[in-house]
Amino acid sequence: MLRDLFPSIYSHASKPPLFEPGEPSFWDDSYISKSMLEAHLDQTHDGASRRTAEIEKMVSHLTISGFLKAGDRVLDLGCGPGLYSSKLCLEGMKVTGIDLSRKSVDYARTQAEKEQLDVDYICTDFFDIKYEGSFDAVLQVYGEICTFSDEKRDLLFNLVHRALKDNGIFIFDVSTRALRMREGLKNRWYVSEGGFWRPGRHLVLEEGFDYQENDTWLNQYIVVEENGMVKVYRLWLHDYSLDTISRALEQSGFKVEQAWNSLSGEPYTEDGDWIAVAARKV
């Protein structure tokens, strides 16, 4: 069996071309999406979403600073289980949340119904949005922009620009090279009786690759099931400086109005792990 598996594992373990995709169903795999939802809701770590206390600080900062206000129409891209959308709704905003994961959207809808929150949750790929001048603000939180190539990032920025009303605000955060260097490359393997990737026994080979010339990092997970099935999951992470993200925004018709080290308002410094941005449509 190992002799048969080795060529497949070996071929996947080589450093792939920049932004070469892995399994296309990563975000909405029937099992992985369940694990991802559990990670979103877990209050012991910030693996998939930031914890509730930090989310509340972010919403408070963005409302006190005036970038978001009661009555605004807000588009929450990659809303997951509605952790931000629900809090924005409680602040008097009309929120539309979009996410690719059916399990996360179903959870968000159920919670909104329980809490009697008027949030419009839509299960779709946010690259398929066709809004024009509909929103006062667009929100994209926790660095999902970093998972895209320059071409896909520019496509998203253009879609956001079109979706915003005149003078609308685009609020998001991206990771920096400082965070990546602090976390380091992952290179390990382990056997699991059932975990994040699969419900049954499987082997996971974690690898990290640094594309330093492109400020890009790859966390790759080769999952080998007991029946010999091999799947490769790739999480691409393109890091930014304030200069590089500002230039990308300007090319799509935005101007950076404010930058912080976090969406909770931590003042911007060049050595921070994150850059949070409020960019105005011009």
Summary of the structure (lengths in Angstrom):
residues: 282
radius of gyration: 19.4
end to end distance: 59.5
largest distance: 62.5
contacts: 875
relative contact order: 0.15
helix: 35%
strand: 30%
